[in-house]
């Protein structure tokens, strides 16, 4: 994904919407035609831009979207109404909080109900409005995060009248270790979820996130809901796939300088040159989501050649060793921060985190450019 301009920014992210829609179609093709494939576009579509990404996916045929919170949902509904996709389903993982019921109805949003109190409040509001309101039920099968716990689940199975007045679209759960192919927790969760679903057998079911979508048909149920896989990151360990990388992150070369052997580089002088060197300063730093721990670990790519990051990462810049590089490429090229020799998975591993955190931490200062998307 070559990038030729930056506008007024010192770093830029180029997002390939065609790659994202191709990834969605690939995951959609893994399940039977009768099974729906949603798209998780929370946290600004994992840092890549929820408006542009959701619009491209809607054009590609996606009809179900998940976000985390009410604010994200209202933003997405407003976009869909403006772009002719106003009837698409938007589901909210965090459900509604007290006093948000009217906003959910006004914006045609579907809460994922996580406990008995939410079920009761949604039912009361439906009765007040005189209509059946849509919702999904989330059952916790091992995450111990959101969802009805075992006691609430048992109570609800015995007291299904507590659901009267609701239009239940899905029963759901969430995999704890879906990215670990042979983790016995997956099998235990699947068995637990199947048992719960048998008590609500007329309601469609969903447990598959990105990893679950790739684990096989036993996990597909009526809907899969991929997130990270849409953005080209494979969630399963040690498994190749045709998922396409969806973005490139580049920084402007701000200055080239010569430095002598023995000189120190960056804050604290933590890096000392062992030879006469040429150093490039790039316009990206920890304020842009380029993590501080990457100093002395990461490489960038300039003119197709890797250059090590030396010295400490600053708020707005990093320094890289470009000794011996082609001078023409240094004058005209940008530097790729994520590249073939240094993919985002390695970047995340080097700072002890996961690609999700790197992506959702991409700063607002970067210009975002979009290719494709219909």
C-alpha positions as CSV (number, residue, x, y, z in Angstrom):
1,X,0.0,0.0,0.0
2,X,2.3,2.8,-1.1
3,X,1.6,6.1,0.5
4,X,2.6,9.3,-1.3
5,X,1.3,12.2,0.8
6,X,0.6,13.1,4.4
7,X,-1.4,16.2,4.3
8,X,-0.4,18.3,7.4
9,X,0.4,15.3,9.6
10,X,3.7,13.8,10.4
11,X,2.4,10.2,10.3
12,X,-0.4,8.5,8.4
13,X,-2.5,5.4,8.4
14,X,-3.7,4.0,5.0
15,X,-6.6,1.7,5.4
16,X,-7.6,-0.8,2.6
17,X,-11.4,-1.1,2.8
18,X,-11.3,-3.7,0.0
19,X,-9.1,-5.9,2.2
20,X,-11.6,-5.5,5.1
21,X,-14.6,-6.4,3.0
22,X,-12.6,-9.4,1.5
23,X,-11.8,-10.6,5.0
24,X,-15.5,-10.3,6.0
25,X,-16.5,-12.3,2.9
26,X,-13.9,-14.9,3.7
27,X,-15.2,-15.4,7.2
28,X,-18.8,-15.3,5.9
29,X,-17.9,-18.1,3.5
30,X,-16.7,-20.4,6.3
31,X,-20.2,-20.9,7.6
32,X,-23.4,-22.1,5.9
33,X,-25.3,-19.6,3.8
34,X,-28.1,-19.6,6.4
35,X,-25.7,-18.4,9.1
36,X,-25.3,-14.6,9.4
37,X,-22.0,-12.9,9.7
38,X,-21.9,-9.7,11.7
39,X,-19.1,-7.2,12.0
40,X,-17.7,-5.8,15.3
41,X,-16.8,-2.2,14.7
42,X,-16.4,-1.0,18.3
43,X,-13.5,1.3,19.4
44,X,-13.7,3.2,16.1
45,X,-13.4,-0.1,14.2
46,X,-10.3,-1.1,16.2
47,X,-8.7,2.3,15.5
48,X,-9.2,2.3,11.7
49,X,-12.4,4.4,11.5
50,X,-15.8,3.0,12.2
51,X,-17.7,5.3,9.8
52,X,-15.6,4.3,6.7
53,X,-15.3,0.7,7.7
54,X,-18.9,0.2,8.6
55,X,-20.1,1.9,5.4
56,X,-17.8,-0.4,3.3
57,X,-19.1,-3.5,5.1
58,X,-22.7,-2.4,4.7
59,X,-22.1,-2.0,0.9
60,X,-20.5,-5.5,0.9
61,X,-23.7,-7.0,2.4
62,X,-23.2,-7.0,6.1
63,X,-26.5,-6.4,7.9
64,X,-25.5,-6.8,11.6
65,X,-23.1,-4.6,13.5
66,X,-21.8,-4.7,17.1
67,X,-20.5,-1.8,19.1
68,X,-19.6,-1.5,22.8
69,X,-21.5,1.5,24.1
70,X,-24.5,3.8,23.4
71,X,-22.3,6.6,22.1
72,X,-20.7,4.4,19.5
73,X,-24.1,3.1,18.6
74,X,-25.7,6.5,18.1
75,X,-22.7,7.6,15.9
76,X,-23.1,4.5,13.8
77,X,-26.9,4.9,13.4
78,X,-26.5,8.5,12.4
79,X,-24.0,7.5,9.7
80,X,-26.2,4.7,8.5
81,X,-29.2,7.0,8.2
82,X,-27.1,9.4,6.2
83,X,-25.8,6.8,3.8
84,X,-29.0,4.9,3.0
85,X,-28.4,2.0,5.4
86,X,-30.7,3.2,8.2
87,X,-32.4,-0.2,8.6
88,X,-29.3,-2.2,9.5
89,X,-29.2,-3.9,13.0
90,X,-26.9,-2.3,15.6
91,X,-26.3,-4.4,18.8
92,X,-24.7,-2.9,21.9
93,X,-22.5,-5.3,24.0
94,X,-22.7,-3.1,27.1
95,X,-26.5,-2.9,27.0
96,X,-28.3,0.2,28.3
97,X,-27.6,1.9,31.6
98,X,-30.4,3.3,33.7
99,X,-32.0,6.2,31.9
100,X,-30.8,5.3,28.4
101,X,-33.8,3.3,27.4
102,X,-35.4,6.1,25.4
103,X,-32.2,6.7,23.4
104,X,-32.0,3.0,22.5
105,X,-35.6,3.1,21.1
106,X,-35.1,6.4,19.3
107,X,-32.1,5.2,17.5
108,X,-33.4,1.6,16.9
109,X,-30.6,0.0,18.9
110,X,-30.6,-3.5,20.3
111,X,-29.2,-4.1,23.8
112,X,-27.3,-7.2,24.7
113,X,-28.9,-7.9,28.1
114,X,-26.4,-9.0,30.7
115,X,-28.3,-9.5,33.9
116,X,-31.8,-9.9,35.3
117,X,-32.2,-6.3,36.2
118,X,-31.6,-5.2,32.6
119,X,-34.1,-7.8,31.4
120,X,-36.6,-6.4,33.9
121,X,-36.0,-2.8,33.0
122,X,-36.2,-3.4,29.3
123,X,-39.4,-5.4,29.7
124,X,-40.9,-2.6,31.8
125,X,-40.0,0.0,29.2
126,X,-41.4,-2.2,26.4
127,X,-44.7,-2.4,28.3
128,X,-44.7,1.4,28.8
129,X,-44.1,1.9,25.1
130,X,-46.7,-0.7,24.2
131,X,-44.4,-2.5,21.8
132,X,-42.2,-5.6,21.7
133,X,-38.6,-4.4,22.0
134,X,-35.7,-6.4,20.5
135,X,-32.8,-7.7,22.6
136,X,-30.3,-10.4,22.9
137,X,-29.5,-12.4,26.0
138,X,-25.9,-12.8,27.1
139,X,-25.0,-15.9,29.2
140,X,-21.7,-16.1,30.9
141,X,-20.1,-19.5,30.3
142,X,-16.7,-18.9,31.8
143,X,-15.4,-15.3,31.1
144,X,-16.7,-13.9,34.5
145,X,-17.1,-10.5,32.9
146,X,-20.5,-9.6,31.4
147,X,-23.5,-11.9,31.1
148,X,-26.0,-13.7,33.3
149,X,-24.2,-15.9,35.8
150,X,-25.1,-19.5,36.6
151,X,-27.7,-18.6,39.3
152,X,-29.4,-16.0,37.1
153,X,-29.4,-18.4,34.2
154,X,-31.0,-21.2,36.2
155,X,-33.6,-18.7,37.5
156,X,-34.4,-17.5,34.0
157,X,-34.8,-21.0,32.6
158,X,-37.4,-21.7,35.4
159,X,-39.1,-18.3,35.0
160,X,-39.3,-17.6,31.2
161,X,-42.3,-15.4,31.7
162,X,-39.8,-12.8,32.8
163,X,-39.1,-12.4,29.1
164,X,-42.7,-11.7,28.0
165,X,-43.0,-8.6,26.0
166,X,-39.4,-8.8,24.5
167,X,-38.5,-9.8,21.0
168,X,-35.5,-12.0,21.6
169,X,-33.2,-12.1,18.6
170,X,-30.2,-14.1,19.9
171,X,-28.9,-15.9,22.9
172,X,-25.1,-15.3,23.2
173,X,-22.0,-16.1,25.0
174,X,-18.3,-15.2,24.6
175,X,-15.3,-17.6,24.2
176,X,-12.6,-17.2,26.8
177,X,-9.7,-18.9,24.9
178,X,-11.0,-19.2,21.3
179,X,-7.6,-18.2,19.9
180,X,-6.0,-21.3,21.5
181,X,-7.2,-24.1,19.2
182,X,-6.7,-27.0,21.5
183,X,-7.7,-25.4,24.8
184,X,-10.2,-27.7,26.5
185,X,-11.9,-24.5,27.8
186,X,-13.4,-24.1,24.3
187,X,-15.0,-27.6,24.4
188,X,-16.4,-27.0,28.0
189,X,-17.8,-23.6,27.0
190,X,-19.4,-25.0,23.9
191,X,-21.0,-27.8,26.0
192,X,-22.2,-25.3,28.6
193,X,-23.7,-23.0,25.9
194,X,-25.4,-25.8,24.1
195,X,-27.1,-26.8,27.4
196,X,-28.3,-23.2,27.9
197,X,-29.4,-22.9,24.3
198,X,-31.5,-26.1,24.6
199,X,-33.7,-24.2,27.1
200,X,-34.1,-21.4,24.6
201,X,-34.1,-23.5,21.4
202,X,-36.4,-21.3,19.4
203,X,-34.0,-18.4,19.7
204,X,-31.0,-18.1,17.3
205,X,-27.6,-18.4,19.0
206,X,-24.1,-17.0,18.8
207,X,-20.8,-17.7,20.5
208,X,-18.2,-17.2,17.8
209,X,-16.0,-14.1,17.8
210,X,-13.1,-14.0,15.2
211,X,-11.4,-17.0,16.7
212,X,-14.7,-18.9,17.1
213,X,-15.5,-18.2,13.4
214,X,-12.3,-20.0,12.5
215,X,-12.6,-22.9,15.0
216,X,-15.2,-24.8,12.9
217,X,-18.9,-25.2,12.3
218,X,-19.7,-26.4,15.9
219,X,-19.1,-22.8,17.0
220,X,-21.1,-21.1,14.2
221,X,-24.7,-21.5,15.4
222,X,-26.9,-18.8,13.8
223,X,-24.4,-15.9,13.7
224,X,-20.7,-15.3,13.8
225,X,-19.4,-11.9,14.9
226,X,-15.8,-11.4,13.8
227,X,-13.8,-8.3,14.9
228,X,-10.0,-8.4,14.8
229,X,-10.0,-10.9,11.8
230,X,-11.8,-8.3,9.7
231,X,-8.8,-6.0,10.1
232,X,-6.3,-8.7,8.8
233,X,-5.1,-10.0,12.2
234,X,-5.3,-13.8,12.5
235,X,-6.6,-14.6,16.0
236,X,-5.6,-18.3,16.1
237,X,-2.1,-19.3,17.1
238,X,0.2,-20.8,14.4
239,X,-2.4,-21.0,11.6
240,X,-2.0,-19.5,8.1
241,X,-5.0,-18.0,6.5
242,X,-6.0,-15.8,3.5
243,X,-6.8,-12.8,5.7
244,X,-5.5,-9.7,4.0
245,X,-3.6,-7.0,5.9
246,X,-5.9,-4.0,6.1
247,X,-3.7,-1.0,7.0
248,X,-0.2,0.5,6.7
249,X,1.3,3.0,9.2
250,X,3.9,5.4,7.9
251,X,5.8,8.4,9.3
252,X,7.5,11.3,7.7
253,X,11.3,11.6,7.7
254,X,11.7,15.0,9.5
255,X,15.5,15.3,9.4
256,X,18.7,13.4,8.6
257,X,21.8,14.1,10.6
258,X,25.3,12.8,10.9
259,X,26.7,11.7,14.3
260,X,30.1,10.5,15.4
261,X,31.1,7.3,17.1
262,X,30.6,7.7,20.9
263,X,27.7,10.2,20.5
264,X,24.6,9.4,22.5
265,X,21.0,9.4,21.0
266,X,17.7,10.5,22.6
267,X,16.5,11.1,26.1
268,X,18.8,10.0,28.8
269,X,21.5,9.1,26.3
270,X,20.6,5.5,26.7
271,X,22.0,4.5,23.2
272,X,25.6,5.2,22.3
273,X,26.9,5.0,18.7
274,X,29.7,2.5,18.1
275,X,30.6,4.0,14.7
276,X,30.1,7.2,12.7
277,X,26.4,7.1,11.8
278,X,23.6,8.7,10.0
279,X,20.4,9.1,11.9
280,X,16.9,9.8,10.6
281,X,14.3,11.4,12.9
282,X,10.7,10.3,12.1
283,X,7.4,12.1,13.0
284,X,5.8,9.6,15.2
285,X,6.0,9.0,19.0
286,X,4.2,7.6,22.0
287,X,1.5,10.3,21.7
288,X,0.6,8.6,18.3
289,X,0.4,5.1,19.8
290,X,4.0,4.2,18.9
291,X,4.8,2.5,22.2
292,X,7.7,3.8,24.3
293,X,9.1,0.2,24.8
294,X,9.8,-0.1,21.1
295,X,13.0,1.9,21.4
296,X,15.9,-0.4,20.8
297,X,13.6,-3.2,19.7
298,X,11.6,-2.2,16.6
299,X,12.6,-1.6,13.0
300,X,11.1,0.6,10.4
301,X,11.4,0.2,6.6
302,X,12.7,2.9,4.3
303,X,13.0,2.3,0.6
304,X,12.4,-1.4,1.3
305,X,15.3,-1.7,3.8
306,X,14.8,-2.2,7.5
307,X,16.3,0.4,9.9
308,X,16.6,-0.1,13.6
309,X,14.9,2.2,16.1
310,X,17.6,3.6,18.4
311,X,17.4,5.6,21.6
312,X,14.2,6.3,23.5
313,X,10.9,6.8,21.8
314,X,9.8,10.4,22.4
315,X,6.3,11.9,22.6
316,X,6.4,13.1,19.0
317,X,9.4,11.4,17.3
318,X,11.7,8.4,17.0
319,X,15.3,8.1,15.8
320,X,16.5,5.3,13.4
321,X,19.9,4.3,12.2
322,X,20.1,4.8,8.4
323,X,23.8,4.5,8.0
324,X,24.6,3.4,4.4
325,X,21.1,3.9,3.1
326,X,20.5,5.2,-0.4
327,X,20.5,9.0,-0.1
328,X,17.7,9.4,-2.7
329,X,15.3,7.2,-0.6
330,X,16.1,9.2,2.5
331,X,15.2,12.4,0.8
332,X,12.0,11.2,-0.9
333,X,10.6,8.2,1.0
334,X,8.6,7.8,4.1
335,X,9.2,5.2,6.7
336,X,6.9,2.2,7.2
337,X,6.4,1.5,10.9
338,X,4.6,-1.8,10.3
339,X,6.1,-3.8,7.4
340,X,6.9,-7.3,6.1
341,X,9.9,-7.7,8.4
342,X,8.1,-6.2,11.4
343,X,4.4,-7.0,11.3
344,X,2.0,-5.7,13.9
345,X,2.0,-9.1,15.7
346,X,5.8,-8.7,16.3
347,X,5.4,-5.1,17.4
348,X,2.8,-6.2,19.9
349,X,4.8,-9.1,21.1
350,X,7.9,-6.9,21.6
351,X,5.9,-4.6,24.1
352,X,4.2,-7.5,25.8
353,X,0.7,-6.9,24.5
354,X,-1.6,-7.9,21.6
355,X,-2.4,-6.4,18.2
356,X,-5.8,-5.2,19.5
357,X,-4.1,-2.8,22.0
358,X,-1.7,-1.4,19.4
359,X,-4.5,-0.8,16.9
360,X,-7.0,0.7,19.3
361,X,-4.2,2.9,20.6
362,X,-3.4,4.5,17.3
363,X,-3.4,8.2,17.9
364,X,-5.8,10.8,16.5
365,X,-3.0,12.9,15.1
366,X,-2.3,10.5,12.2
367,X,-4.0,11.3,8.9
368,X,-6.2,8.4,7.9
369,X,-6.5,7.7,4.2
370,X,-8.9,5.1,2.7
371,X,-8.6,3.0,-0.4
372,X,-11.5,1.0,-2.0
373,X,-14.7,0.2,-0.3
374,X,-17.1,0.6,-3.2
